[in-house]
Structure formats: structure tokens, C-alpha cells
């Protein structure tokens, strides 16, 4: 009986360690990790498709490499049926640990918030080199990668910025610029390819 108790205790400890490792933040030394800016190609002929009762329209081809500044999972609301995760992402100076050490980043209600006591870079650079993106997994393989992503990961993905329509006049439309802020400024991304680079 004692051996069984010790065995169960050991299993619980291992599980706790594995969960902690999976959810832990990745640390990087100072320096810009992502030099590239997001790439966008607005579509004149916009393809459409239907999934799970929702109508999707591709507005632009979209790809980026970015540092994960925040990851938030959502369980309620129509939006969570479409997009389980929001990723707050940064590139350029907003991928530099030296800069990020002075900025507090949080996510709530499908928004990304930041605050700082002393601006390490101009406000405009913070706003233009980071964004909150609602991620829609195109398939189960994408979902599995999204589950594995932790804050600090450098990721690369491609797909489409989309508009989503559904029952009861539901309408959710992606921003098409990185320079806007506030309500409607988030990108809604149908992700077809994604990889964790490091």
C-alpha cells in the first residue's frame, strides 16, 4: 500500500513538472530576434468557404515571423467557437528582451494591453510593431502546434486575414493594417501553416 502511495505521488510530481515546463515562458538574451515585418497581399478576388456554420471570406494573404508576447485561451462567446487562442505578437524592437523587460503585457476580452512606467521606445513603435491576433486553426495539426506555443517562442505562420459571418447577424472582420489601435484593430487570421522556430 505504501509503495502504491509513493508511486502515485511520484506520478503526480512528474505531471506537475511537465505542465510547468510546457507552460513556462521562454527566455532570450537582449537583442532583436525578428527583423522582418508582417507580409500582406490584399486580394482583389476573395475566396470564400464555410466551416461549422460560419461563412469565411479571405481579405488578404498574410504571413509573419514574430515573438510571442502573450497567449490567451478563450472558452466563451461565439468568437471562441471560431478562434480558441489569441496571440500577442511582436517584431522588430518588440522582439527584443531588453525592450520587453520594461513593458508589462496582458490579454483580456480579446484585447492585448501594455503599460510601462518609462517608455523604452516611442509609443508609436510599440503600437506598430506588436499586435493581438485572433488565431483560427485551419486543421488539427495547426491546433496541436498552437497548444504547444508558450510566451517567448519565435513562430512563423501564413494564411489569410479573414472576415467571418454567422447566425444572428454575427460579423467579425479582421483589421488590414498594423497601425490601428483599439476596437477592431486586431487581426483575425486563418492559419494554414505554422512552425515554432525556437
C-alpha positions in Angstrom: 0.0 0.0 0.0 2.9 2.3 0.9 4.6 1.6 -2.4 1.4 2.4 -4.3 1.1 5.7 -2.5 4.7 6.6 -3.3 4.2 5.6 -6.9 1.1 7.9 -7.2 3.0 10.7 -5.5 5.8 10.3 -8.0 3.5 10.3 -11.0 1.8 13.5 -9.7 5.1 15.2 -9.2 6.2 14.3 -12.8 2.9 15.6 -14.2 3.2 18.9 -12.3 6.8 19.3 -13.6 5.7 18.5 -17.2 2.8 21.0 -17.0 5.1 23.7 -15.6 7.7 23.1 -18.3 5.0 23.2 -21.0 3.5 26.5 -19.8 6.8 28.2 -18.8 8.0 31.3 -20.6 11.0 31.1 -22.9 13.8 33.5 -22.0 16.0 35.1 -24.6 19.1 37.4 -24.2 18.9 41.1 -25.2 18.7 41.8 -28.9 16.2 42.0 -31.8 15.1 38.4 -32.7 12.8 39.2 -35.6 13.8 41.8 -38.2 11.1 41.0 -40.7 7.8 42.9 -40.8 4.5 41.1 -41.4 3.8 40.5 -45.1 0.3 41.2 -46.5 -1.1 40.9 -50.0 -4.7 42.3 -50.3 -6.9 40.1 -52.5 -9.0 41.5 -55.4 -10.6 38.1 -55.9 -11.6 37.0 -52.4 -12.1 33.3 -51.9 -14.8 32.1 -49.6 -15.6 28.9 -47.7 -18.0 27.6 -45.0 -17.0 25.7 -41.8 -19.2 24.7 -38.9 -22.0 27.0 -40.0 -19.8 30.1 -40.4 -19.0 31.8 -43.7 -15.4 32.9 -44.2 -14.1 35.4 -46.7 -10.3 35.8 -47.3 -9.4 39.5 -47.4 -5.6 39.2 -47.7 -2.8 36.7 -47.8 -0.8 37.1 -44.6 2.4 35.8 -43.2 4.7 36.8 -40.4 7.5 35.8 -38.1 7.1 37.1 -34.6 7.9 36.7 -30.9 5.0 35.5 -28.8 4.4 38.3 -26.2 1.2 36.7 -24.8 -1.1 33.8 -25.3 -4.7 33.7 -24.1 -7.2 30.9 -24.4 -10.9 31.6 -24.6 -13.9 29.4 -23.8 -17.0 31.5 -24.0 -18.7 33.6 -26.7 -19.3 32.9 -30.4 -15.7 34.1 -31.2 -14.3 31.2 -29.1 -16.0 28.7 -31.3 -14.1 30.1 -34.3 -10.8 31.1 -32.6 -9.7 29.4 -29.4 -6.5 31.4 -28.9 -5.3 35.0 -29.1 -1.6 35.6 -29.6 0.0 38.9 -28.8 2.9 39.1 -31.2 5.9 41.4 -31.6 8.6 42.0 -34.2 11.5 44.4 -34.6 12.2 46.2 -31.4 9.2 44.5 -29.8 11.1 41.2 -30.1 14.0 42.5 -28.0 14.1 41.3 -24.4 15.8 44.5 -23.3 12.8 46.5 -24.5 10.2 44.0 -23.3 11.6 43.9 -19.8 10.2 47.5 -19.4 6.8 46.7 -20.8 4.0 44.8 -19.0 1.8 42.8 -21.4 -1.6 41.4 -20.6 -4.6 40.0 -22.6 -8.3 40.1 -21.7 -11.6 40.2 -23.5 -9.9 39.5 -26.9 -7.7 42.6 -26.5 -4.0 43.0 -25.8 -2.9 45.6 -23.3 0.5 47.0 -22.5 1.8 49.5 -19.9 5.2 50.9 -19.0 6.5 53.3 -16.3 9.2 54.6 -18.6 9.0 54.2 -22.4 12.0 52.2 -23.7 11.0 53.1 -27.2 8.4 55.6 -28.5 4.7 54.7 -28.1 4.2 54.6 -31.8 6.9 51.9 -32.2 5.2 49.7 -29.5 1.9 50.0 -31.3 3.1 49.5 -34.8 5.5 46.6 -34.0 3.1 44.5 -32.0 -0.5 43.2 -32.4 -3.1 41.0 -30.9 -4.1 38.3 -33.4 -7.2 36.0 -33.2 -5.9 32.7 -34.5 -8.1 30.3 -36.4 -6.6 26.9 -36.9 -7.3 25.6 -40.4 -6.8 22.0 -39.2 -5.9 19.7 -36.3 -2.2 19.9 -37.0 -2.3 23.7 -36.5 -4.3 23.2 -33.3 -1.6 20.9 -31.9 1.1 23.5 -32.6 -1.0 26.3 -31.1 -1.4 24.1 -27.9 2.4 23.9 -27.6 3.2 27.6 -28.1 4.5 29.4 -25.0 5.3 33.1 -24.4 8.8 33.8 -25.7 8.5 31.4 -28.7 9.6 32.7 -32.1 6.9 31.5 -34.5 6.3 31.7 -38.2 2.9 31.3 -39.8 1.0 32.0 -43.0 -2.6 32.1 -44.1 -5.3 34.7 -44.6 -6.8 37.7 -42.9 -10.5 37.0 -42.9 -14.0 38.2 -42.3 -16.3 35.7 -40.6 -20.1 35.8 -40.7 -22.5 33.6 -38.8 -26.0 33.2 -37.3 -27.9 36.1 -35.7 -26.0 38.7 -37.8 -22.7 37.7 -36.3 -19.8 39.6 -38.1 -16.2 39.5 -37.2 -13.8 41.3 -39.6 -10.0 41.5 -39.5 -8.0 44.7 -39.4 -6.0 45.1 -42.6 -3.3 47.4 -41.1 -0.8 47.2 -38.2 -1.0 50.9 -37.4 -4.5 50.9 -35.9 -5.4 50.6 -32.2 -8.5 49.9 -30.1 -11.7 48.1 -31.0 -11.5 46.4 -34.4 -7.7 46.7 -34.6 -7.0 43.0 -34.1 -6.1 40.7 -37.0 -8.3 37.6 -37.5 -6.0 35.1 -39.1 -6.9 31.8 -40.7 -3.7 29.9 -40.2 -2.7 27.2 -42.8 0.9 26.8 -41.9 2.7 27.4 -38.6 6.0 26.4 -37.0 7.8 27.2 -33.8 11.3 28.3 -34.9 12.9 28.5 -31.5 
